[in-house]
Amino acid sequence: MLLTSHAVVLPGLLQDRIDDLAQAFLQPAQKIDFSIPPGEPALVAADSVSWRIFKNPISLFIGGITAVLLEFGEPRVRDGVWQHSSFRTDPLKRLQRTGLAAMVTVYGPRSRAEAMIASVVRRHDRVAGKTREGEAYHANDPVLLDWVQATADFGFTEAYHAYVRPLASTERASLFVEAFPAARLYGAAGAPASQEQFDALFERMKSRLVASPVIFEFLEIMTRAPILPTPARPLQRVLVKAAVELLPGWMRARLELGSPWSLNTVERALVRTMAIASDRLILPSFPAVQACRRLGLPDMYLYK
């Protein structure tokens, strides 16, 4: 293993194997070369906090689950996703599409990211219906879009903060600013732009959040879907529990996510070790590294 500043480069065959696994998960069918076209910037600048946070696959996985749990607490978002997606029938494919979309939003060339987001918005415009409680929903409802954007901000930020390294208040403030260009394109122009606005939104949403069998079905799917290689599959449940632990206590109680979804001391240490290690590991095919190459930056730019 080679240590370069804070970066880690593994021996050739092991590095290639891990790189292949990461690429197979993120880009199973639709191959995107984030290294082209040369020089085209992304929606977010390369020196941003977002570029450093989104390079970490472990904290992204954890934070993404946390975000979905918050989304599913809102009945209109919950049934809008559950009634119109392939989570039940093909969870891995759905996760891969979602993960790739996040990578394009942060690291992709601006023109490609804008085109992808526009396509998502068009698809969402056809998603409408009624919740099992009889409440109407529409996927492009600005109120719901603002909530989804806020839950993503919360999940990714808190996962990195809890399991990789603490984020300073200035970094958190930067993340709100950096998220705005994509949020506006998605239609979430009213998403929180500061910690104060974020706290106010969560306070307003308290009465809307409810427990649901869908939440528990989602958690079970995430523990058994073939996301990690077979020998590492038992770790998925640990990572899912790590995601649950990021929820505020009152929210866990509201969603009825009790002690079976809590980490023990050993598991918590294991999650932190994995997350910190993945923050240092340079994978040549990972979008973060390819995007650096597109902008003429060295592979280790985000790892210093």
VOBA-1610 file (N, C-alpha, C; in pm, whole numbers, padded with zeros to 5 digits, always signed):
BEGIN
Met+00085-00119+00000Met+00000+00000+00000Met+00089+00124+00000Leu+00061+00219-00089Leu+00137+00343-00098Leu+00056+00458-00041Leu+00116+00530+00055Leu+00052+00648+00111Leu+00113+00773+00049Thr+00029+00858-00010Thr+00075+00982-00069Thr-00003+01095-00005Ser+00064+01174+00082Ser-00008+01272+00162Ser-00118+01198+00237His-00245+01230+00212His-00355+01159+00277His-00414+01054+00183Ala-00361+01039+00064Ala-00417+00946-00033Ala-00361+00806-00013Val-00438+00707-00056Val-00396+00567-00048Val-00404+00507-00188Val-00294+00447-00232Val-00292+00373-00358Val-00254+00229-00324Leu-00343+00136-00354Leu-00321-00004-00320Leu-00234-00073-00425Pro-00180-00191-00392Pro-00105-00267-00492Pro-00189-00293-00616Gly-00123-00300-00731Gly-00188-00302-00862Gly-00313-00386-00876Leu-00304-00518-00852Leu-00418-00607-00874Leu-00533-00575-00781Leu-00504-00548-00654Leu-00609-00515-00558Leu-00675-00383-00592Gln-00594-00285-00631Gln-00649-00155-00672Gln-00740-00173-00793Asp-00697-00251-00891Asp-00777-00272-01011Asp-00908-00342-00978Arg-00903-00439-00886Arg-01024-00514-00850Arg-01127-00424-00784Ile-01083-00344-00688Ile-01174-00253-00620Ile-01227-00149-00718Asp-01141-00102-00806Asp-01182-00004-00907Asp-01289-00063-00999Asp-01270-00190-01039Asp-01369-00256-01125Asp-01504-00271-01054Leu-01501-00305-00925Leu-01625-00320-00849Leu-01699-00188-00839Ala-01625-00080-00813Ala-01688+00052-00802Ala-01749+00093-00935Gln-01677+00068-01043Gln-01729+00104-01175Gln-01850+00020-01212Ala-01849-00108-01177Ala-01962-00195-01208Ala-02087-00152-01136Phe-02071-00100-01014Phe-02188-00055-00940Phe-02241+00077-00994Leu-02151+00172-01018Leu-02195+00306-01060Leu-02239+00311-01205Gln-02172+00232-01290Gln-02202+00240-01432Gln-02217+00101-01493Pro-02322+00029-01454Pro-02340-00108-01501Pro-02375-00118-01649Ala-02446-00019-01700Ala-02490-00025-01840Ala-02449+00102-01913Gln-02490+00216-01859Gln-02462+00344-01922Gln-02324+00393-01880Lys-02227+00382-01969Lys-02091+00423-01937Lys-02075+00572-01964Ile-02031+00645-01863Ile-02007+00787-01877Ile-01861+00815-01845Asp-01793+00880-01936Asp-01654+00918-01915Asp-01653+01060-01859Phe-01628+01072-01730Phe-01630+01202-01665Phe-01506+01285-01699Ser-01411+01227-01771Ser-01288+01299-01804Ser-01301+01385-01930Ile-01417+01378-01997Ile-01439+01458-02117Ile-01572+01535-02106Pro-01584+01646-02183Pro-01484+01711-02268Pro-01383+01790-02185Pro-01260+01794-02230Pro-01155+01860-02152Pro-01191+02006-02120Gly-01172+02039-01994Gly-01188+02178-01952Gly-01328+02221-01914Glu-01433+02140-01945Glu-01569+02186-01914Glu-01597+02173-01765Pro-01635+02284-01700Pro-01660+02280-01556Pro-01789+02205-01522Ala-01802+02169-01397Ala-01924+02106-01346Ala-02016+02214-01289Leu-02132+02171-01242Leu-02222+02266-01177Leu-02161+02319-01047Val-02071+02239-00988Val-02005+02276-00864Val-01855+02283-00890Ala-01788+02380-00833Ala-01645+02399-00857Ala-01561+02287-00797Ala-01447+02262-00858Ala-01360+02153-00813Ala-01303+02177-00673Asp-01291+02302-00631Asp-01237+02330-00498Asp-01346+02337-00391Ser-01464+02285-00423Ser-01578+02292-00332Ser-01571+02184-00224Val-01650+02206-00119Val-01665+02104-00016Val-01737+01982-00075Ser-01832+02006-00164Ser-01910+01897-00225Ser-01820+01798-00297Trp-01721+01847-00370Trp-01633+01756-00444Trp-01557+01666-00347Arg-01522+01717-00230Arg-01449+01634-00134Arg-01541+01534-00065Ile-01664+01574-00038Ile-01758+01484+00031Ile-01806+01372-00060Phe-01840+01406-00184Phe-01900+01306-00273Phe-01800+01206-00328Lys-01674+01223-00298Lys-01575+01125-00344Lys-01573+01001-00255Asn-01647+01006-00142Asn-01642+00898-00045Asn-01760+00802-00062Pro-01739+00683-00118Pro-01852+00592-00147Pro-01922+00540-00022Ile-01851+00525+00089Ile-01914+00472+00211Ile-02009+00575+00272Ser-01963+00697+00289Ser-02051+00798+00347Ser-02166+00833+00253Leu-02144+00822+00122Leu-02253+00847+00027Leu-02360+00740+00040Phe-02319+00616+00053Phe-02415+00506+00070Phe-02498+00527+00196Ile-02429+00556+00306Ile-02498+00577+00433Ile-02591+00698+00424Gly-02539+00809+00376Gly-02618+00931+00368Gly-02736+00920+00274Gly-02719+00843+00167Gly-02829+00824+00074Gly-02946+00750+00139Ile-02915+00650+00222Ile-03021+00577+00292Ile-03090+00668+00392Thr-03013+00748+00465Thr-03072+00842+00560Thr-03169+00936+00488Ala-03126+00986+00373Ala-03212+01077+00296Ala-03343+01010+00257Val-03335+00886+00210Val-03457+00815+00169Val-03550+00792+00288Leu-03495+00761+00404Leu-03578+00742+00522Leu-03656+00869+00554Leu-03590+00983+00544Leu-03658+01111+00567Leu-03763+01135+00460Glu-03728+01105+00335Glu-03825+01123+00226Glu-03948+01036+00250Phe-03925+00910+00287Phe-04036+00816+00304Phe-04120+00847+00428Gly-04069+00930+00517Gly-04151+00973+00628Gly-04264+01065+00584Glu-04248+01129+00468Glu-04350+01217+00412Glu-04437+01132+00318Pro-04565+01111+00348Pro-04648+01016+00271Pro-04654+01044+00121Arg-04656+01170+00081Arg-04666+01200-00063Arg-04538+01162-00136Val-04424+01189-00074Val-04297+01147-00135Val-04286+00995-00132Arg-04320+00937-00019Arg-04313+00791-00001Arg-04386+00717-00111Asp-04514+00750-00131Asp-04592+00675-00229Asp-04562+00719-00372Gly-04517+00843-00389Gly-04475+00885-00522Gly-04358+00803-00572Val-04266+00768-00480Val-04152+00684-00516Val-04193+00537-00523Trp-04264+00489-00420Trp-04293+00346-00409Trp-04389+00297-00517Gln-04480+00384-00558Gln-04578+00344-00660Gln-04527+00360-00803His-04415+00429-00820His-04370+00460-00956His-04222+00429-00978Ser-04167+00336-00901Ser-04026+00304-00920Ser-04005+00153-00912Ser-03880+00111-00935Ser-03847-00032-00936Ser-03775-00073-00808Phe-03793+00000-00699Phe-03726-00036-00574Phe-03757-00180-00534Arg-03883-00220-00546Arg-03920-00355-00504Arg-03869-00462-00599Thr-03886-00440-00728Thr-03856-00543-00826Thr-03710-00550-00866Asp-03641-00436-00866Asp-03501-00433-00907Asp-03428-00323-00829Pro-03410-00344-00697Pro-03352-00238-00614Pro-03211-00199-00656Leu-03131-00297-00700Leu-02994-00266-00736Leu-02989-00170-00855Lys-03069-00195-00956Lys-03069-00109-01074Lys-03114+00032-01036Arg-03216+00040-00951Arg-03264+00171-00906Arg-03154+00245-00830Leu-03082+00176-00743Leu-02974+00238-00668Leu-02862+00284-00760Gln-02833+00202-00859Gln-02727+00239-00953Gln-02763+00365-01031Arg-02887+00375-01075Arg-02930+00495-01148Arg-02922+00619-01058Thr-02966+00601-00933Thr-02965+00714-00841Thr-02822+00757-00810Gly-02734+00660-00787Gly-02594+00692-00759Gly-02526+00760-00875Leu-02552+00712-00997Leu-02492+00773-01115Leu-02544+00916-01134Ala-02673+00937-01108Ala-02730+01072-01120Ala-02662+01168-01023Ala-02634+01122-00901Ala-02565+01207-00804Ala-02425+01242-00851Met-02356+01143-00909Met-02221+01168-00959Met-02221+01269-01074Val-02316+01255-01164Val-02325+01349-01277Val-02357+01489-01227Thr-02446+01499-01129Thr-02485+01630-01076Thr-02365+01703-01016Val-02277+01630-00947Val-02164+01694-00879Val-02041+01704-00969Tyr-02007+01594-01039Tyr-01880+01587-01111Tyr-01892+01597-01263Gly-02010+01575-01317Gly-02024+01574-01461Gly-02004+01710-01524Pro-01966+01714-01653Pro-01959+01844-01721Pro-02095+01912-01717Arg-02095+02042-01704Arg-02219+02117-01683Arg-02325+02084-01787Ser-02287+02074-01914Ser-02386+02050-02019Ser-02454+01915-02000Arg-02377+01814-01959Arg-02435+01681-01939Arg-02523+01680-01815Ala-02480+01746-01709Ala-02560+01750-01587Ala-02693+01821-01612Glu-02690+01931-01684Glu-02812+02005-01712Glu-02908+01922-01796Ala-02854+01849-01894Ala-02939+01764-01979Ala-03000+01650-01899Met-02922+01590-01811Met-02973+01479-01729Met-03083+01528-01636Ile-03061+01641-01570Ile-03161+01693-01478Ile-03289+01728-01551Ala-03277+01787-01669Ala-03396+01820-01748Ala-03474+01695-01782Ser-03404+01585-01812Ser-03470+01458-01842Ser-03544+01404-01720Val-03481+01415-01603Val-03546+01370-01479Val-03671+01452-01451Val-03663+01581-01470Val-03778+01669-01446Val-03894+01631-01539Arg-03862+01601-01664Arg-03968+01561-01760Arg-04033+01431-01717Arg-03953+01335-01672Arg-04010+01207-01627Arg-04097+01227-01502His-04050+01309-01411His-04126+01334-01289His-04257+01406-01316Asp-04263+01478-01425Asp-04387+01551-01455Asp-04503+01456-01481Arg-04472+01330-01514Arg-04576+01230-01540Arg-04610+01148-01416Val-04541+01176-01306Val-04562+01098-01183Val-04660+01171-01092Ala-04780+01114-01080Ala-04884+01172-00996Ala-04975+01060-00948Gly-05048+01087-00843Gly-05141+00985-00791Gly-05193+01024-00655Lys-05233+00923-00579Lys-05283+00944-00444Lys-05213+00850-00347Thr-05183+00899-00229Thr-05123+00814-00127Thr-05224+00712-00078Arg-05178+00614-00004Arg-05269+00513+00052Arg-05367+00576+00150Glu-05334+00698+00198Glu-05427+00770+00285Glu-05524+00856+00206Gly-05507+00860+00071Gly-05600+00934-00012Gly-05558+01076-00045Glu-05434+01113-00013Glu-05386+01248-00040Glu-05320+01254-00178Ala-05353+01355-00257Ala-05297+01370-00391Ala-05151+01412-00384Tyr-05073+01365-00482Tyr-04933+01408-00492Tyr-04894+01424-00637His-04791+01505-00659His-04729+01522-00791His-04580+01536-00768Ala-04501+01459-00843Ala-04357+01453-00816Ala-04288+01588-00832Asn-04340+01674-00917Asn-04277+01805-00937Asn-04341+01914-00852Asp-04413+01876-00749Asp-04465+01974-00653Asp-04345+02042-00585Pro-04332+02175-00595Pro-04216+02243-00537Pro-04197+02216-00388Val-04306+02200-00314Val-04294+02171-00171Val-04224+02038-00148Leu-04261+01938-00226Leu-04199+01806-00213Leu-04055+01808-00263Leu-04031+01881-00370Leu-03895+01892-00423Leu-03802+01958-00321Asp-03852+02060-00253Asp-03771+02126-00150Asp-03737+02029-00038Trp-03834+01945+00001Trp-03810+01847+00107Trp-03708+01742+00064Val-03721+01693-00059Val-03627+01593-00109Val-03485+01650-00114Gln-03472+01775-00160Gln-03340+01838-00164Gln-03283+01852-00022Ala-03367+01892+00071Ala-03321+01910+00209Ala-03278+01777+00271Thr-03352+01671+00243Thr-03316+01540+00299Thr-03183+01491+00243Ala-03158+01516+00115Ala-03030+01477+00055Ala-02916+01557+00119Asp-02936+01687+00134Asp-02834+01769+00199Asp-02803+01716+00339Phe-02909+01684+00414Phe-02891+01634+00550Phe-02815+01501+00550Gly-02860+01406+00468Gly-02801+01273+00469Gly-02653+01275+00436Phe-02616+01337+00324Phe-02476+01334+00281Phe-02386+01413+00376Thr-02437+01526+00425Thr-02358+01609+00517Thr-02336+01538+00650Glu-02444+01484+00708Glu-02432+01423+00840Glu-02354+01292+00836Ala-02363+01217+00726Ala-02286+01094+00716Ala-02136+01123+00714Tyr-02097+01222+00637Tyr-01956+01258+00631Tyr-01910+01312+00766His-01991+01398+00826His-01958+01460+00954His-01943+01355+01065Ala-02031+01256+01066Ala-02032+01157+01173Ala-01926+01049+01157Tyr-01900+01008+01033Tyr-01818+00889+01013Tyr-01684+00913+00946Val-01664+01031+00888Val-01536+01060+00823Val-01458+01164+00902Arg-01509+01285+00908Arg-01447+01389+00990Arg-01549+01498+01017Pro-01539+01567+01130Pro-01633+01675+01161Pro-01621+01788+01060Leu-01735+01841+01019Leu-01738+01953+00926Leu-01755+02083+01004Ala-01676+02183+00968Ala-01687+02313+01032Ala-01814+02383+00987Ser-01860+02481+01065Ser-01982+02555+01028Ser-01965+02625+00894Thr-01844+02670+00862Thr-01821+02735+00732Thr-01836+02635+00617Glu-01794+02511+00639Glu-01809+02408+00536Glu-01956+02375+00515Arg-02030+02367+00625Arg-02174+02340+00614Arg-02243+02453+00537Ala-02205+02575+00567Ala-02263+02689+00496Ala-02231+02682+00347Ser-02109+02642+00313Ser-02070+02629+00172Ser-02153+02523+00101Leu-02182+02414+00170Leu-02260+02306+00109Leu-02399+02353+00067Phe-02462+02437+00146Phe-02592+02491+00107Phe-02581+02572-00022Val-02478+02656-00030Val-02457+02740-00149Val-02428+02653-00270Glu-02343+02553-00253Glu-02302+02468-00364Glu-02416+02383-00418Ala-02512+02351-00333Ala-02624+02267-00376Ala-02728+02345-00456Phe-02727+02477-00448Phe-02835+02555-00506Phe-02847+02544-00658Pro-02738+02549-00737Pro-02754+02541-00883Pro-02831+02416-00928Ala-02797+02301-00873Ala-02868+02178-00911Ala-03010+02179-00857Ala-03028+02226-00733Ala-03162+02232-00674Ala-03255+02316-00760Arg-03207+02428-00808Arg-03289+02516-00892Arg-03327+02445-01021Leu-03233+02372-01081Leu-03263+02300-01205Leu-03367+02191-01182Tyr-03362+02127-01067Tyr-03459+02023-01034Tyr-03596+02081-01000Gly-03602+02210-00973Gly-03728+02275-00937Gly-03743+02300-00790Ala-03635+02276-00713Ala-03639+02296-00568Ala-03579+02431-00531Ala-03633+02536-00591Ala-03578+02670-00571Ala-03598+02719-00429Gly-03691+02657-00354Gly-03716+02697-00217Gly-03645+02611-00114Ala-03552+02529-00158Ala-03477+02444-00066Ala-03396+02531+00030Pro-03369+02482+00152Pro-03296+02563+00250Pro-03162+02611+00197Ala-03134+02739+00222Ala-03008+02799+00178Ala-02917+02830+00296Ser-02959+02792+00415Ser-02880+02815+00536Ser-02924+02715+00642Gln-02844+02704+00748Gln-02880+02614+00856Gln-03009+02657+00924Glu-03030+02788+00935Glu-03152+02839+00997Glu-03275+02799+00916Gln-03268+02813+00784Gln-03379+02774+00698Gln-03400+02623+00703Phe-03291+02551+00711Phe-03300+02405+00719Phe-03372+02364+00848Asp-03332+02421+00961Asp-03395+02389+01089Asp-03543+02425+01087Ala-03576+02537+01025Ala-03715+02581+01018Ala-03799+02483+00935Leu-03742+02434+00825Leu-03815+02338+00741Leu-03841+02209+00817Phe-03740+02159+00888Phe-03759+02037+00966Phe-03867+02056+01073Glu-03870+02174+01133Glu-03971+02201+01234Glu-04110+02198+01173Arg-04123+02256+01052Arg-04255+02257+00984Arg-04297+02117+00942Met-04200+02032+00911Met-04232+01899+00859Met-04261+01798+00969Lys-04236+01833+01094Lys-04253+01736+01203Lys-04390+01670+01200Ser-04493+01749+01183Ser-04628+01694+01189Ser-04662+01610+01067Arg-04582+01621+00960Arg-04609+01545+00837Arg-04548+01406+00839Leu-04446+01385+00920Leu-04369+01260+00915Leu-04439+01150+00994Val-04453+01035+00929Val-04523+00923+00993Val-04451+00792+00963Ala-04470+00695+01051Ala-04416+00560+01028Ala-04497+00492+00919Ser-04435+00392+00854Ser-04503+00322+00746Ser-04437+00186+00722Pro-04513+00084+00685Pro-04452-00045+00647Pro-04353-00030+00532Val-04372+00071+00448Val-04281+00093+00335Val-04139+00119+00385Ile-04127+00193+00494Ile-03995+00224+00547Ile-03922+00097+00587Phe-03992+00005+00654Phe-03928-00120+00697Phe-03900-00211+00578Glu-03987-00208+00479Glu-03961-00287+00358Glu-03837-00234+00287Phe-03825-00102+00280Phe-03708-00041+00218Phe-03580-00080+00291Leu-03583-00076+00424Leu-03464-00111+00501Leu-03423-00257+00480Glu-03520-00345+00474Glu-03488-00487+00451Glu-03432-00509+00312Ile-03486-00437+00214Ile-03433-00448+00078Ile-03287-00402+00076Met-03258-00294+00146Met-03122-00240+00146Met-03023-00332+00216Thr-03071-00416+00307Thr-02979-00508+00375Thr-02950-00633+00293Arg-03039-00666+00199Arg-03019-00792+00127Arg-02995-00777-00023Ala-03012-00657-00079Ala-02984-00637-00222Ala-02835-00662-00247Pro-02798-00720-00361Pro-02657-00754-00387Pro-02574-00632-00423Ile-02553-00545-00325Ile-02479-00421-00349Ile-02329-00444-00330Leu-02292-00501-00216Leu-02152-00530-00190Leu-02117-00670-00242Pro-01988-00697-00266Pro-01947-00833-00304Pro-01992-00933-00198Thr-02017-01057-00239Thr-02075-01158-00150Thr-02004-01170-00016Pro-01869-01176-00010Pro-01804-01191+00121Pro-01831-01072+00215Ala-01858-00955+00158Ala-01879-00835+00239Ala-02027-00804+00262Arg-02115-00890+00212Arg-02260-00863+00218Arg-02311-00840+00360Pro-02260-00912+00464Pro-02309-00885+00599Pro-02287-00741+00645Leu-02192-00671+00584Leu-02165-00533+00624Leu-02277-00439+00583Gln-02360-00480+00488Gln-02467-00391+00443Gln-02561-00355+00557Arg-02597-00452+00638Arg-02688-00422+00749Arg-02624-00323+00846Val-02494-00336+00866Val-02423-00243+00954Val-02430-00102+00897Leu-02409-00088+00766Leu-02415+00043+00703Leu-02556+00101+00706Val-02656+00014+00692Val-02795+00060+00700Val-02824+00111+00842Lys-02777+00039+00942Lys-02796+00084+01080Lys-02724+00217+01103Ala-02609+00233+01041Ala-02536+00361+01053Ala-02619+00476+00996Ala-02694+00448+00889Ala-02781+00550+00830Ala-02895+00587+00923Val-02954+00486+00987Val-03065+00512+01080Val-03016+00597+01197Glu-02894+00570+01242Glu-02842+00641+01359Glu-02823+00792+01334Leu-02818+00833+01208Leu-02801+00975+01178Leu-02929+01054+01201Leu-03042+00986+01207Leu-03169+01056+01227Leu-03176+01114+01368Pro-03231+01234+01382Pro-03253+01287+01518Pro-03339+01192+01599Gly-03320+01192+01731Gly-03392+01100+01818Gly-03542+01108+01804Trp-03596+01229+01797Trp-03742+01244+01785Trp-03793+01185+01655Met-03707+01192+01550Met-03750+01141+01420Met-03747+00988+01418Arg-03645+00929+01482Arg-03642+00783+01492Arg-03764+00733+01567Ala-03801+00804+01672Ala-03920+00764+01748Ala-04045+00776+01663Arg-04055+00885+01587Arg-04173+00906+01502Arg-04184+00798+01396Leu-04071+00755+01340Leu-04071+00654+01235Leu-04063+00511+01291Glu-04060+00500+01425Glu-04059+00371+01495Glu-03937+00286+01461Leu-03822+00352+01452Leu-03697+00283+01422Leu-03620+00267+01553Gly-03649+00160+01624Gly-03597+00139+01758Gly-03460+00075+01764Ser-03430+00013+01876Ser-03297-00039+01906Ser-03244-00143+01808Pro-03328-00225+01741Pro-03271-00319+01643Pro-03193-00250+01531Trp-03218-00121+01511Trp-03150-00046+01406Trp-03040+00043+01461Ser-02990+00010+01582Ser-02882+00087+01642Ser-02750+00012+01630Leu-02642+00087+01613Leu-02508+00029+01608Leu-02458-00002+01749Asn-02383-00111+01762Asn-02311-00131+01886Asn-02172-00067+01873Thr-02095-00072+01979Thr-01965-00003+01980Thr-01871-00054+01871Val-01867-00184+01855Val-01778-00244+01754Val-01823-00204+01614Glu-01952-00210+01588Glu-02003-00174+01456Glu-01976-00028+01425Arg-01994+00058+01523Arg-01970+00201+01499Arg-01823+00225+01463Ala-01732+00159+01533Ala-01590+00172+01503Ala-01559+00118+01364Leu-01623+00009+01326Leu-01602-00049+01194Leu-01648+00046+01084Val-01765+00107+01102Val-01815+00201+01002Val-01719+00318+00986Arg-01671+00373+01097Arg-01579+00486+01090Arg-01450+00446+01019Thr-01399+00327+01049Thr-01275+00281+00985Thr-01295+00269+00834Met-01407+00210+00792Met-01435+00195+00650Met-01451+00331+00582Ala-01523+00421+00647Ala-01549+00552+00587Ala-01422+00634+00574Ile-01339+00632+00677Ile-01214+00708+00672Ile-01120+00651+00566Ala-01113+00518+00558Ala-01028+00454+00458Ala-01074+00487+00317Ser-01206+00483+00293Ser-01256+00510+00158Ser-01238+00656+00120Asp-01220+00744+00219Asp-01196+00885+00189Asp-01056+00909+00137Arg-00969+00811+00156Arg-00830+00825+00112Arg-00797+00744-00012Leu-00887+00654-00051Leu-00856+00559-00157Leu-00881+00618-00295Ile-00777+00626-00376Ile-00788+00679-00512Ile-00827+00566-00607Leu-00942+00580-00672Leu-00988+00483-00772Leu-00990+00554-00907Pro-00904+00514-01001Pro-00890+00586-01128Pro-01019+00603-01208Ser-01112+00506-01199Ser-01235+00517-01278Ser-01346+00589-01204Phe-01323+00627-01079Phe-01426+00694-01001Phe-01452+00833-01058Pro-01578+00875-01065Pro-01609+01004-01125Pro-01529+01121-01070Ala-01499+01121-00940Ala-01424+01232-00881Ala-01286+01244-00943Val-01220+01132-00964Val-01086+01134-01022Val-01093+01171-01170Gln-01189+01111-01242Gln-01203+01143-01385Gln-01234+01291-01406Ala-01318+01347-01319Ala-01354+01488-01332Ala-01232+01576-01309Cys-01147+01537-01217Cys-01023+01613-01196Cys-00938+01611-01324Arg-00929+01496-01387Arg-00853+01487-01512Arg-00913+01577-01620Arg-01046+01584-01623Arg-01112+01670-01724Arg-01069+01816-01709Leu-01044+01855-01584Leu-01007+01993-01557Leu-00856+02012-01546Gly-00780+01909-01582Gly-00635+01921-01580Gly-00575+01916-01441Leu-00647+01858-01345Leu-00598+01847-01208Leu-00543+01707-01183Pro-00449+01692-01092Pro-00390+01560-01064Pro-00492+01468-00996Asp-00471+01338-01011Asp-00561+01239-00952Asp-00579+01259-00802Met-00475+01303-00734Met-00479+01314-00589Met-00528+01453-00543Tyr-00580+01532-00632Tyr-00620+01668-00599Tyr-00716+01674-00479Leu-00815+01585-00476Leu-00916+01586-00371Leu-00872+01511-00246Tyr-00753+01455-00249Tyr-00707+01370-00138Tyr-00596+01434-00058Lys-00560+01557-00089Lys-00453+01625-00017Lys-00506+01679+00115
//
